[in-house]
Amino acid sequence: MNALVAVARRDLLVAVRRAGEAVTPLLFFVVVTTLVPLGLEPRPELLAEVAPGMLWVGALLAALLGLERLFAADHEDGTLEQLLLVPTPLALAVLGKVATHWLVTGLPLVLVAPLCAELLALPHAALPALVVGLLLGTPTLALLGALGAALTVSARRSALLLPLLVLPLAVPLLIFGARAVALAASGADPLGPLLLVASLGLFTLSLAPLAIAAALRIALE
């Protein structure tokens, strides 16, 4: 547990020093949701219809930005080798890095999502489902992205390979998350899809740190 806290604290300090990189996913998300209304007919009912999918697609693509550097810097300066030498399991250190990445990039997306939903004329009744779904889903996206980053940490074109690895894994999350928002917007109960999003998150949390640690060990051999 000490290793998890230490890694999270170190990465948080690095993120503060590189605030520009941390803001990039948030700006991307805002720009995407701002441009969509400009490219469609200015009819609120049309915008509300595409809003659930558009918000989740924007969040998914924004979460992928910068992930190729999640382990690359530590791999280049030898930090990953040092983490292998400490007695604490590498999976805990990985979890600390992913948690910090989510705090810096995922949580701001969740907080700004209601404002972007207003631009897409999403009914206010759907905002709780949107926020809860993103709160449950963005950590899962961070874990999946970290897995892709670990698998491509030694690759020269990791920025190209990462989306190809992560996007297929994130499709179920995208479907269930957008479906929950769509149901809430139509006045139906979104609990079912939200429970599926939560189940995917628990499943990913139980396996992804171990898989990420194994991928990093292979990359360091």
mmCIF file of the C-alpha atoms, coordinates in Angstrom:
data_MODEL
# 
_entry.id   MODEL 
# 
loop_
_atom_site.group_PDB 
_atom_site.id 
_atom_site.type_symbol 
_atom_site.label_atom_id 
_atom_site.label_alt_id 
_atom_site.label_comp_id 
_atom_site.label_asym_id 
_atom_site.label_entity_id 
_atom_site.label_seq_id 
_atom_site.pdbx_PDB_ins_code 
_atom_site.Cartn_x 
_atom_site.Cartn_y 
_atom_site.Cartn_z 
_atom_site.occupancy 
_atom_site.B_iso_or_equiv 
_atom_site.pdbx_formal_charge 
_atom_site.auth_seq_id 
_atom_site.auth_comp_id 
_atom_site.auth_asym_id 
_atom_site.auth_atom_id 
_atom_site.pdbx_PDB_model_num 
ATOM 1   C CA . MET A 1 1   ? 0.000   0.000  0.000   1.00 0.00 ? 1   MET A CA 1 
ATOM 2   C CA . ASN A 1 2   ? 2.917   2.367  0.687   1.00 0.00 ? 2   ASN A CA 1 
ATOM 3   C CA . ALA A 1 3   ? 4.173   1.815  -2.856  1.00 0.00 ? 3   ALA A CA 1 
ATOM 4   C CA . LEU A 1 4   ? 0.746   2.651  -4.278  1.00 0.00 ? 4   LEU A CA 1 
ATOM 5   C CA . VAL A 1 5   ? 0.599   5.935  -2.328  1.00 0.00 ? 5   VAL A CA 1 
ATOM 6   C CA . ALA A 1 6   ? 4.204   6.828  -3.165  1.00 0.00 ? 6   ALA A CA 1 
ATOM 7   C CA . VAL A 1 7   ? 3.756   6.208  -6.892  1.00 0.00 ? 7   VAL A CA 1 
ATOM 8   C CA . ALA A 1 8   ? 0.454   8.102  -6.942  1.00 0.00 ? 8   ALA A CA 1 
ATOM 9   C CA . ARG A 1 9   ? 2.005   11.060 -5.120  1.00 0.00 ? 9   ARG A CA 1 
ATOM 10  C CA . ARG A 1 10  ? 5.000   11.150 -7.474  1.00 0.00 ? 10  ARG A CA 1 
ATOM 11  C CA . ASP A 1 11  ? 2.838   10.977 -10.598 1.00 0.00 ? 11  ASP A CA 1 
ATOM 12  C CA . LEU A 1 12  ? 0.531   13.655 -9.243  1.00 0.00 ? 12  LEU A CA 1 
ATOM 13  C CA . LEU A 1 13  ? 3.470   16.022 -8.743  1.00 0.00 ? 13  LEU A CA 1 
ATOM 14  C CA . VAL A 1 14  ? 4.660   15.307 -12.280 1.00 0.00 ? 14  VAL A CA 1 
ATOM 15  C CA . ALA A 1 15  ? 1.160   15.962 -13.622 1.00 0.00 ? 15  ALA A CA 1 
ATOM 16  C CA . VAL A 1 16  ? 1.029   19.314 -11.810 1.00 0.00 ? 16  VAL A CA 1 
ATOM 17  C CA . ARG A 1 17  ? 4.336   20.320 -13.377 1.00 0.00 ? 17  ARG A CA 1 
ATOM 18  C CA . ARG A 1 18  ? 3.028   19.286 -16.800 1.00 0.00 ? 18  ARG A CA 1 
ATOM 19  C CA . ALA A 1 19  ? -0.402  20.832 -16.480 1.00 0.00 ? 19  ALA A CA 1 
ATOM 20  C CA . GLY A 1 20  ? -0.624  21.458 -20.215 1.00 0.00 ? 20  GLY A CA 1 
ATOM 21  C CA . GLU A 1 21  ? -0.540  17.745 -21.000 1.00 0.00 ? 21  GLU A CA 1 
ATOM 22  C CA . ALA A 1 22  ? -3.194  17.038 -18.367 1.00 0.00 ? 22  ALA A CA 1 
ATOM 23  C CA . VAL A 1 23  ? -5.561  19.674 -19.777 1.00 0.00 ? 23  VAL A CA 1 
ATOM 24  C CA . THR A 1 24  ? -5.337  18.353 -23.347 1.00 0.00 ? 24  THR A CA 1 
ATOM 25  C CA . PRO A 1 25  ? -7.915  15.511 -22.934 1.00 0.00 ? 25  PRO A CA 1 
ATOM 26  C CA . LEU A 1 26  ? -10.368 17.901 -21.296 1.00 0.00 ? 26  LEU A CA 1 
ATOM 27  C CA . LEU A 1 27  ? -10.009 20.459 -24.082 1.00 0.00 ? 27  LEU A CA 1 
ATOM 28  C CA . PHE A 1 28  ? -10.421 17.710 -26.675 1.00 0.00 ? 28  PHE A CA 1 
ATOM 29  C CA . PHE A 1 29  ? -13.651 16.553 -25.030 1.00 0.00 ? 29  PHE A CA 1 
ATOM 30  C CA . VAL A 1 30  ? -15.037 20.088 -24.902 1.00 0.00 ? 30  VAL A CA 1 
ATOM 31  C CA . VAL A 1 31  ? -14.065 20.837 -28.506 1.00 0.00 ? 31  VAL A CA 1 
ATOM 32  C CA . VAL A 1 32  ? -15.663 17.626 -29.824 1.00 0.00 ? 32  VAL A CA 1 
ATOM 33  C CA . THR A 1 33  ? -18.961 18.223 -28.046 1.00 0.00 ? 33  THR A CA 1 
ATOM 34  C CA . THR A 1 34  ? -18.920 21.874 -29.120 1.00 0.00 ? 34  THR A CA 1 
ATOM 35  C CA . LEU A 1 35  ? -18.339 21.130 -32.806 1.00 0.00 ? 35  LEU A CA 1 
ATOM 36  C CA . VAL A 1 36  ? -21.060 18.477 -33.076 1.00 0.00 ? 36  VAL A CA 1 
ATOM 37  C CA . PRO A 1 37  ? -23.964 20.972 -32.775 1.00 0.00 ? 37  PRO A CA 1 
ATOM 38  C CA . LEU A 1 38  ? -22.311 23.132 -35.429 1.00 0.00 ? 38  LEU A CA 1 
ATOM 39  C CA . GLY A 1 39  ? -22.150 20.228 -37.865 1.00 0.00 ? 39  GLY A CA 1 
ATOM 40  C CA . LEU A 1 40  ? -25.773 19.145 -37.409 1.00 0.00 ? 40  LEU A CA 1 
ATOM 41  C CA . GLU A 1 41  ? -29.098 20.817 -37.901 1.00 0.00 ? 41  GLU A CA 1 
ATOM 42  C CA . PRO A 1 42  ? -29.854 23.152 -34.991 1.00 0.00 ? 42  PRO A CA 1 
ATOM 43  C CA . ARG A 1 43  ? -32.816 21.123 -33.783 1.00 0.00 ? 43  ARG A CA 1 
ATOM 44  C CA . PRO A 1 44  ? -32.841 20.286 -30.051 1.00 0.00 ? 44  PRO A CA 1 
ATOM 45  C CA . GLU A 1 45  ? -34.572 16.944 -30.603 1.00 0.00 ? 45  GLU A CA 1 
ATOM 46  C CA . LEU A 1 46  ? -31.862 15.850 -33.064 1.00 0.00 ? 46  LEU A CA 1 
ATOM 47  C CA . LEU A 1 47  ? -29.062 16.949 -30.745 1.00 0.00 ? 47  LEU A CA 1 
ATOM 48  C CA . ALA A 1 48  ? -30.681 15.172 -27.800 1.00 0.00 ? 48  ALA A CA 1 
ATOM 49  C CA . GLU A 1 49  ? -30.898 11.982 -29.860 1.00 0.00 ? 49  GLU A CA 1 
ATOM 50  C CA . VAL A 1 50  ? -27.183 11.886 -30.679 1.00 0.00 ? 50  VAL A CA 1 
ATOM 51  C CA . ALA A 1 51  ? -26.022 13.293 -27.319 1.00 0.00 ? 51  ALA A CA 1 
ATOM 52  C CA . PRO A 1 52  ? -25.651 9.989  -25.367 1.00 0.00 ? 52  PRO A CA 1 
ATOM 53  C CA . GLY A 1 53  ? -23.428 8.355  -27.942 1.00 0.00 ? 53  GLY A CA 1 
ATOM 54  C CA . MET A 1 54  ? -21.535 11.532 -28.741 1.00 0.00 ? 54  MET A CA 1 
ATOM 55  C CA . LEU A 1 55  ? -20.697 12.256 -25.096 1.00 0.00 ? 55  LEU A CA 1 
ATOM 56  C CA . TRP A 1 56  ? -19.459 8.723  -24.487 1.00 0.00 ? 56  TRP A CA 1 
ATOM 57  C CA . VAL A 1 57  ? -17.453 8.600  -27.715 1.00 0.00 ? 57  VAL A CA 1 
ATOM 58  C CA . GLY A 1 58  ? -15.867 11.934 -26.828 1.00 0.00 ? 58  GLY A CA 1 
ATOM 59  C CA . ALA A 1 59  ? -15.005 10.715 -23.337 1.00 0.00 ? 59  ALA A CA 1 
ATOM 60  C CA . LEU A 1 60  ? -13.522 7.489  -24.734 1.00 0.00 ? 60  LEU A CA 1 
ATOM 61  C CA . LEU A 1 61  ? -11.325 9.256  -27.285 1.00 0.00 ? 61  LEU A CA 1 
ATOM 62  C CA . ALA A 1 62  ? -10.264 11.907 -24.766 1.00 0.00 ? 62  ALA A CA 1 
ATOM 63  C CA . ALA A 1 63  ? -9.280  9.209  -22.268 1.00 0.00 ? 63  ALA A CA 1 
ATOM 64  C CA . LEU A 1 64  ? -6.873  7.723  -24.813 1.00 0.00 ? 64  LEU A CA 1 
ATOM 65  C CA . LEU A 1 65  ? -4.907  10.949 -25.267 1.00 0.00 ? 65  LEU A CA 1 
ATOM 66  C CA . GLY A 1 66  ? -1.500  10.830 -23.643 1.00 0.00 ? 66  GLY A CA 1 
ATOM 67  C CA . LEU A 1 67  ? -1.810  7.233  -22.502 1.00 0.00 ? 67  LEU A CA 1 
ATOM 68  C CA . GLU A 1 68  ? 1.135   6.128  -24.655 1.00 0.00 ? 68  GLU A CA 1 
ATOM 69  C CA . ARG A 1 69  ? 3.372   8.124  -22.258 1.00 0.00 ? 69  ARG A CA 1 
ATOM 70  C CA . LEU A 1 70  ? 1.914   6.569  -19.095 1.00 0.00 ? 70  LEU A CA 1 
ATOM 71  C CA . PHE A 1 71  ? 4.791   4.094  -18.718 1.00 0.00 ? 71  PHE A CA 1 
ATOM 72  C CA . ALA A 1 72  ? 7.148   5.297  -21.458 1.00 0.00 ? 72  ALA A CA 1 
ATOM 73  C CA . ALA A 1 73  ? 8.916   7.929  -19.344 1.00 0.00 ? 73  ALA A CA 1 
ATOM 74  C CA . ASP A 1 74  ? 9.442   5.497  -16.464 1.00 0.00 ? 74  ASP A CA 1 
ATOM 75  C CA . HIS A 1 75  ? 10.703  2.904  -18.913 1.00 0.00 ? 75  HIS A CA 1 
ATOM 76  C CA . GLU A 1 76  ? 13.216  5.347  -20.379 1.00 0.00 ? 76  GLU A CA 1 
ATOM 77  C CA . ASP A 1 77  ? 14.641  6.646  -17.082 1.00 0.00 ? 77  ASP A CA 1 
ATOM 78  C CA . GLY A 1 78  ? 14.808  3.262  -15.335 1.00 0.00 ? 78  GLY A CA 1 
ATOM 79  C CA . THR A 1 79  ? 11.999  3.814  -12.832 1.00 0.00 ? 79  THR A CA 1 
ATOM 80  C CA . LEU A 1 80  ? 10.191  0.654  -13.912 1.00 0.00 ? 80  LEU A CA 1 
ATOM 81  C CA . GLU A 1 81  ? 13.278  -1.429 -13.191 1.00 0.00 ? 81  GLU A CA 1 
ATOM 82  C CA . GLN A 1 82  ? 13.424  0.058  -9.701  1.00 0.00 ? 82  GLN A CA 1 
ATOM 83  C CA . LEU A 1 83  ? 9.772   -0.780 -9.099  1.00 0.00 ? 83  LEU A CA 1 
ATOM 84  C CA . LEU A 1 84  ? 10.533  -4.412 -9.909  1.00 0.00 ? 84  LEU A CA 1 
ATOM 85  C CA . LEU A 1 85  ? 13.184  -4.501 -7.174  1.00 0.00 ? 85  LEU A CA 1 
ATOM 86  C CA . VAL A 1 86  ? 10.984  -3.307 -4.309  1.00 0.00 ? 86  VAL A CA 1 
ATOM 87  C CA . PRO A 1 87  ? 9.144   -5.977 -2.281  1.00 0.00 ? 87  PRO A CA 1 
ATOM 88  C CA . THR A 1 88  ? 5.724   -4.451 -2.981  1.00 0.00 ? 88  THR A CA 1 
ATOM 89  C CA . PRO A 1 89  ? 3.834   -6.139 -5.856  1.00 0.00 ? 89  PRO A CA 1 
ATOM 90  C CA . LEU A 1 90  ? 4.186   -4.281 -9.140  1.00 0.00 ? 90  LEU A CA 1 
ATOM 91  C CA . ALA A 1 91  ? 0.410   -4.467 -9.599  1.00 0.00 ? 91  ALA A CA 1 
ATOM 92  C CA . LEU A 1 92  ? -0.056  -2.074 -6.658  1.00 0.00 ? 92  LEU A CA 1 
ATOM 93  C CA . ALA A 1 93  ? 2.364   0.443  -8.135  1.00 0.00 ? 93  ALA A CA 1 
ATOM 94  C CA . VAL A 1 94  ? 0.525   0.138  -11.459 1.00 0.00 ? 94  VAL A CA 1 
ATOM 95  C CA . LEU A 1 95  ? -2.767  0.778  -9.689  1.00 0.00 ? 95  LEU A CA 1 
ATOM 96  C CA . GLY A 1 96  ? -1.295  3.941  -8.175  1.00 0.00 ? 96  GLY A CA 1 
ATOM 97  C CA . LYS A 1 97  ? -0.253  5.236  -11.596 1.00 0.00 ? 97  LYS A CA 1 
ATOM 98  C CA . VAL A 1 98  ? -3.658  4.479  -13.109 1.00 0.00 ? 98  VAL A CA 1 
ATOM 99  C CA . ALA A 1 99  ? -5.463  6.128  -10.185 1.00 0.00 ? 99  ALA A CA 1 
ATOM 100 C CA . THR A 1 100 ? -3.403  9.279  -10.607 1.00 0.00 ? 100 THR A CA 1 
ATOM 101 C CA . HIS A 1 101 ? -4.038  9.309  -14.345 1.00 0.00 ? 101 HIS A CA 1 
ATOM 102 C CA . TRP A 1 102 ? -7.778  9.054  -13.710 1.00 0.00 ? 102 TRP A CA 1 
ATOM 103 C CA . LEU A 1 103 ? -7.717  11.867 -11.132 1.00 0.00 ? 103 LEU A CA 1 
ATOM 104 C CA . VAL A 1 104 ? -5.904  14.148 -13.560 1.00 0.00 ? 104 VAL A CA 1 
ATOM 105 C CA . THR A 1 105 ? -7.773  13.293 -16.769 1.00 0.00 ? 105 THR A CA 1 
ATOM 106 C CA . GLY A 1 106 ? -10.863 11.162 -16.077 1.00 0.00 ? 106 GLY A CA 1 
ATOM 107 C CA . LEU A 1 107 ? -12.389 13.061 -13.170 1.00 0.00 ? 107 LEU A CA 1 
ATOM 108 C CA . PRO A 1 108 ? -12.301 16.455 -14.960 1.00 0.00 ? 108 PRO A CA 1 
ATOM 109 C CA . LEU A 1 109 ? -14.156 14.817 -17.869 1.00 0.00 ? 109 LEU A CA 1 
ATOM 110 C CA . VAL A 1 110 ? -16.887 13.683 -15.490 1.00 0.00 ? 110 VAL A CA 1 
ATOM 111 C CA . LEU A 1 111 ? -17.186 17.158 -13.964 1.00 0.00 ? 111 LEU A CA 1 
ATOM 112 C CA . VAL A 1 112 ? -17.406 18.993 -17.298 1.00 0.00 ? 112 VAL A CA 1 
ATOM 113 C CA . ALA A 1 113 ? -19.728 16.448 -18.956 1.00 0.00 ? 113 ALA A CA 1 
ATOM 114 C CA . PRO A 1 114 ? -22.985 18.075 -17.686 1.00 0.00 ? 114 PRO A CA 1 
ATOM 115 C CA . LEU A 1 115 ? -21.946 21.389 -19.238 1.00 0.00 ? 115 LEU A CA 1 
ATOM 116 C CA . CYS A 1 116 ? -21.212 19.699 -22.559 1.00 0.00 ? 116 CYS A CA 1 
ATOM 117 C CA . ALA A 1 117 ? -24.542 17.886 -22.296 1.00 0.00 ? 117 ALA A CA 1 
ATOM 118 C CA . GLU A 1 118 ? -26.258 21.271 -22.217 1.00 0.00 ? 118 GLU A CA 1 
ATOM 119 C CA . LEU A 1 119 ? -24.698 22.116 -25.579 1.00 0.00 ? 119 LEU A CA 1 
ATOM 120 C CA . LEU A 1 120 ? -26.210 18.917 -26.982 1.00 0.00 ? 120 LEU A CA 1 
ATOM 121 C CA . ALA A 1 121 ? -29.670 19.666 -25.532 1.00 0.00 ? 121 ALA A CA 1 
ATOM 122 C CA . LEU A 1 122 ? -29.631 16.506 -23.407 1.00 0.00 ? 122 LEU A CA 1 
ATOM 123 C CA . PRO A 1 123 ? -32.666 16.446 -21.068 1.00 0.00 ? 123 PRO A CA 1 
ATOM 124 C CA . HIS A 1 124 ? -31.835 17.286 -17.484 1.00 0.00 ? 124 HIS A CA 1 
ATOM 125 C CA . ALA A 1 125 ? -33.378 14.009 -16.357 1.00 0.00 ? 125 ALA A CA 1 
ATOM 126 C CA . ALA A 1 126 ? -30.518 12.166 -18.077 1.00 0.00 ? 126 ALA A CA 1 
ATOM 127 C CA . LEU A 1 127 ? -27.713 14.077 -16.352 1.00 0.00 ? 127 LEU A CA 1 
ATOM 128 C CA . PRO A 1 128 ? -27.544 11.781 -13.268 1.00 0.00 ? 128 PRO A CA 1 
ATOM 129 C CA . ALA A 1 129 ? -27.226 8.715  -15.508 1.00 0.00 ? 129 ALA A CA 1 
ATOM 130 C CA . LEU A 1 130 ? -24.516 10.463 -17.525 1.00 0.00 ? 130 LEU A CA 1 
ATOM 131 C CA . VAL A 1 131 ? -22.484 11.458 -14.476 1.00 0.00 ? 131 VAL A CA 1 
ATOM 132 C CA . VAL A 1 132 ? -22.872 8.105  -12.694 1.00 0.00 ? 132 VAL A CA 1 
ATOM 133 C CA . GLY A 1 133 ? -22.062 6.210  -15.879 1.00 0.00 ? 133 GLY A CA 1 
ATOM 134 C CA . LEU A 1 134 ? -18.905 8.240  -16.483 1.00 0.00 ? 134 LEU A CA 1 
ATOM 135 C CA . LEU A 1 135 ? -17.873 7.909  -12.836 1.00 0.00 ? 135 LEU A CA 1 
ATOM 136 C CA . LEU A 1 136 ? -18.125 4.149  -13.203 1.00 0.00 ? 136 LEU A CA 1 
ATOM 137 C CA . GLY A 1 137 ? -16.784 3.960  -16.745 1.00 0.00 ? 137 GLY A CA 1 
ATOM 138 C CA . THR A 1 138 ? -13.824 6.338  -16.891 1.00 0.00 ? 138 THR A CA 1 
ATOM 139 C CA . PRO A 1 139 ? -11.747 4.323  -14.364 1.00 0.00 ? 139 PRO A CA 1 
ATOM 140 C CA . THR A 1 140 ? -12.364 1.268  -16.542 1.00 0.00 ? 140 THR A CA 1 
ATOM 141 C CA . LEU A 1 141 ? -11.216 3.217  -19.590 1.00 0.00 ? 141 LEU A CA 1 
ATOM 142 C CA . ALA A 1 142 ? -8.092  4.246  -17.684 1.00 0.00 ? 142 ALA A CA 1 
ATOM 143 C CA . LEU A 1 143 ? -7.316  0.619  -16.796 1.00 0.00 ? 143 LEU A CA 1 
ATOM 144 C CA . LEU A 1 144 ? -7.879  -0.573 -20.354 1.00 0.00 ? 144 LEU A CA 1 
ATOM 145 C CA . GLY A 1 145 ? -5.742  2.260  -21.676 1.00 0.00 ? 145 GLY A CA 1 
ATOM 146 C CA . ALA A 1 146 ? -2.993  1.433  -19.182 1.00 0.00 ? 146 ALA A CA 1 
ATOM 147 C CA . LEU A 1 147 ? -3.059  -2.173 -20.387 1.00 0.00 ? 147 LEU A CA 1 
ATOM 148 C CA . GLY A 1 148 ? -2.603  -0.989 -23.963 1.00 0.00 ? 148 GLY A CA 1 
ATOM 149 C CA . ALA A 1 149 ? 0.181   1.361  -22.865 1.00 0.00 ? 149 ALA A CA 1 
ATOM 150 C CA . ALA A 1 150 ? 1.972   -1.492 -21.078 1.00 0.00 ? 150 ALA A CA 1 
ATOM 151 C CA . LEU A 1 151 ? 1.712   -3.750 -24.126 1.00 0.00 ? 151 LEU A CA 1 
ATOM 152 C CA . THR A 1 152 ? 3.166   -1.055 -26.389 1.00 0.00 ? 152 THR A CA 1 
ATOM 153 C CA . VAL A 1 153 ? 5.685   0.516  -23.980 1.00 0.00 ? 153 VAL A CA 1 
ATOM 154 C CA . SER A 1 154 ? 8.621   -0.721 -26.061 1.00 0.00 ? 154 SER A CA 1 
ATOM 155 C CA . ALA A 1 155 ? 7.040   -0.071 -29.445 1.00 0.00 ? 155 ALA A CA 1 
ATOM 156 C CA . ARG A 1 156 ? 8.204   2.833  -31.588 1.00 0.00 ? 156 ARG A CA 1 
ATOM 157 C CA . ARG A 1 157 ? 4.721   3.694  -32.870 1.00 0.00 ? 157 ARG A CA 1 
ATOM 158 C CA . SER A 1 158 ? 2.807   3.144  -29.645 1.00 0.00 ? 158 SER A CA 1 
ATOM 159 C CA . ALA A 1 159 ? 0.508   6.097  -30.351 1.00 0.00 ? 159 ALA A CA 1 
ATOM 160 C CA . LEU A 1 160 ? -0.808  4.223  -33.408 1.00 0.00 ? 160 LEU A CA 1 
ATOM 161 C CA . LEU A 1 161 ? -1.013  0.787  -31.800 1.00 0.00 ? 161 LEU A CA 1 
ATOM 162 C CA . LEU A 1 162 ? -2.674  1.880  -28.576 1.00 0.00 ? 162 LEU A CA 1 
ATOM 163 C CA . PRO A 1 163 ? -6.112  2.793  -30.033 1.00 0.00 ? 163 PRO A CA 1 
ATOM 164 C CA . LEU A 1 164 ? -6.161  -0.434 -32.047 1.00 0.00 ? 164 LEU A CA 1 
ATOM 165 C CA . LEU A 1 165 ? -5.723  -2.424 -28.832 1.00 0.00 ? 165 LEU A CA 1 
ATOM 166 C CA . VAL A 1 166 ? -7.979  -0.447 -26.514 1.00 0.00 ? 166 VAL A CA 1 
ATOM 167 C CA . LEU A 1 167 ? -10.962 0.573  -28.644 1.00 0.00 ? 167 LEU A CA 1 
ATOM 168 C CA . PRO A 1 168 ? -12.296 -2.973 -29.245 1.00 0.00 ? 168 PRO A CA 1 
ATOM 169 C CA . LEU A 1 169 ? -12.104 -3.688 -25.497 1.00 0.00 ? 169 LEU A CA 1 
ATOM 170 C CA . ALA A 1 170 ? -13.983 -0.472 -24.700 1.00 0.00 ? 170 ALA A CA 1 
ATOM 171 C CA . VAL A 1 171 ? -16.906 -1.079 -27.087 1.00 0.00 ? 171 VAL A CA 1 
ATOM 172 C CA . PRO A 1 172 ? -19.156 -2.866 -24.505 1.00 0.00 ? 172 PRO A CA 1 
ATOM 173 C CA . LEU A 1 173 ? -18.558 -0.057 -22.031 1.00 0.00 ? 173 LEU A CA 1 
ATOM 174 C CA . LEU A 1 174 ? -19.459 2.511  -24.671 1.00 0.00 ? 174 LEU A CA 1 
ATOM 175 C CA . ILE A 1 175 ? -22.669 0.670  -25.605 1.00 0.00 ? 175 ILE A CA 1 
ATOM 176 C CA . PHE A 1 176 ? -23.930 0.231  -22.047 1.00 0.00 ? 176 PHE A CA 1 
ATOM 177 C CA . GLY A 1 177 ? -22.948 3.742  -20.943 1.00 0.00 ? 177 GLY A CA 1 
ATOM 178 C CA . ALA A 1 178 ? -24.657 5.435  -23.884 1.00 0.00 ? 178 ALA A CA 1 
ATOM 179 C CA . ARG A 1 179 ? -27.694 3.179  -23.483 1.00 0.00 ? 179 ARG A CA 1 
ATOM 180 C CA . ALA A 1 180 ? -28.113 4.225  -19.845 1.00 0.00 ? 180 ALA A CA 1 
ATOM 181 C CA . VAL A 1 181 ? -28.129 7.899  -20.827 1.00 0.00 ? 181 VAL A CA 1 
ATOM 182 C CA . ALA A 1 182 ? -30.559 7.264  -23.686 1.00 0.00 ? 182 ALA A CA 1 
ATOM 183 C CA . LEU A 1 183 ? -32.954 5.393  -21.396 1.00 0.00 ? 183 LEU A CA 1 
ATOM 184 C CA . ALA A 1 184 ? -32.850 8.153  -18.804 1.00 0.00 ? 184 ALA A CA 1 
ATOM 185 C CA . ALA A 1 185 ? -33.456 10.770 -21.500 1.00 0.00 ? 185 ALA A CA 1 
ATOM 186 C CA . SER A 1 186 ? -36.591 8.916  -22.624 1.00 0.00 ? 186 SER A CA 1 
ATOM 187 C CA . GLY A 1 187 ? -37.891 8.577  -19.070 1.00 0.00 ? 187 GLY A CA 1 
ATOM 188 C CA . ALA A 1 188 ? -37.020 4.877  -18.657 1.00 0.00 ? 188 ALA A CA 1 
ATOM 189 C CA . ASP A 1 189 ? -34.985 3.274  -15.870 1.00 0.00 ? 189 ASP A CA 1 
ATOM 190 C CA . PRO A 1 190 ? -31.217 3.315  -16.641 1.00 0.00 ? 190 PRO A CA 1 
ATOM 191 C CA . LEU A 1 191 ? -30.284 1.019  -13.733 1.00 0.00 ? 191 LEU A CA 1 
ATOM 192 C CA . GLY A 1 192 ? -29.706 -2.084 -15.872 1.00 0.00 ? 192 GLY A CA 1 
ATOM 193 C CA . PRO A 1 193 ? -27.040 -0.620 -18.186 1.00 0.00 ? 193 PRO A CA 1 
ATOM 194 C CA . LEU A 1 194 ? -25.419 1.187  -15.252 1.00 0.00 ? 194 LEU A CA 1 
ATOM 195 C CA . LEU A 1 195 ? -25.095 -2.099 -13.376 1.00 0.00 ? 195 LEU A CA 1 
ATOM 196 C CA . LEU A 1 196 ? -23.466 -3.619 -16.446 1.00 0.00 ? 196 LEU A CA 1 
ATOM 197 C CA . VAL A 1 197 ? -21.015 -0.696 -16.578 1.00 0.00 ? 197 VAL A CA 1 
ATOM 198 C CA . ALA A 1 198 ? -20.223 -1.260 -12.900 1.00 0.00 ? 198 ALA A CA 1 
ATOM 199 C CA . SER A 1 199 ? -19.774 -5.003 -13.498 1.00 0.00 ? 199 SER A CA 1 
ATOM 200 C CA . LEU A 1 200 ? -17.347 -4.348 -16.335 1.00 0.00 ? 200 LEU A CA 1 
ATOM 201 C CA . GLY A 1 201 ? -15.453 -1.996 -14.049 1.00 0.00 ? 201 GLY A CA 1 
ATOM 202 C CA . LEU A 1 202 ? -15.139 -4.553 -11.250 1.00 0.00 ? 202 LEU A CA 1 
ATOM 203 C CA . PHE A 1 203 ? -14.073 -7.253 -13.692 1.00 0.00 ? 203 PHE A CA 1 
ATOM 204 C CA . THR A 1 204 ? -11.440 -4.977 -15.222 1.00 0.00 ? 204 THR A CA 1 
ATOM 205 C CA . LEU A 1 205 ? -10.203 -3.842 -11.797 1.00 0.00 ? 205 LEU A CA 1 
ATOM 206 C CA . SER A 1 206 ? -9.720  -7.439 -10.684 1.00 0.00 ? 206 SER A CA 1 
ATOM 207 C CA . LEU A 1 207 ? -7.644  -8.494 -13.706 1.00 0.00 ? 207 LEU A CA 1 
ATOM 208 C CA . ALA A 1 208 ? -6.131  -5.437 -15.395 1.00 0.00 ? 208 ALA A CA 1 
ATOM 209 C CA . PRO A 1 209 ? -3.466  -4.526 -12.759 1.00 0.00 ? 209 PRO A CA 1 
ATOM 210 C CA . LEU A 1 210 ? -2.087  -8.072 -12.868 1.00 0.00 ? 210 LEU A CA 1 
ATOM 211 C CA . ALA A 1 211 ? -2.119  -8.111 -16.674 1.00 0.00 ? 211 ALA A CA 1 
ATOM 212 C CA . ILE A 1 212 ? -0.436  -4.688 -16.825 1.00 0.00 ? 212 ILE A CA 1 
ATOM 213 C CA . ALA A 1 213 ? 2.274   -5.799 -14.379 1.00 0.00 ? 213 ALA A CA 1 
ATOM 214 C CA . ALA A 1 214 ? 2.909   -8.945 -16.431 1.00 0.00 ? 214 ALA A CA 1 
ATOM 215 C CA . ALA A 1 215 ? 3.145   -6.924 -19.653 1.00 0.00 ? 215 ALA A CA 1 
ATOM 216 C CA . LEU A 1 216 ? 5.648   -4.527 -18.078 1.00 0.00 ? 216 LEU A CA 1 
ATOM 217 C CA . ARG A 1 217 ? 7.786   -7.409 -16.821 1.00 0.00 ? 217 ARG A CA 1 
ATOM 218 C CA . ILE A 1 218 ? 7.877   -8.879 -20.310 1.00 0.00 ? 218 ILE A CA 1 
ATOM 219 C CA . ALA A 1 219 ? 8.826   -5.495 -21.773 1.00 0.00 ? 219 ALA A CA 1 
ATOM 220 C CA . LEU A 1 220 ? 11.721  -5.176 -19.313 1.00 0.00 ? 220 LEU A CA 1 
ATOM 221 C CA . GLU A 1 221 ? 13.180  -8.620 -20.059 1.00 0.00 ? 221 GLU A CA 1 
# 
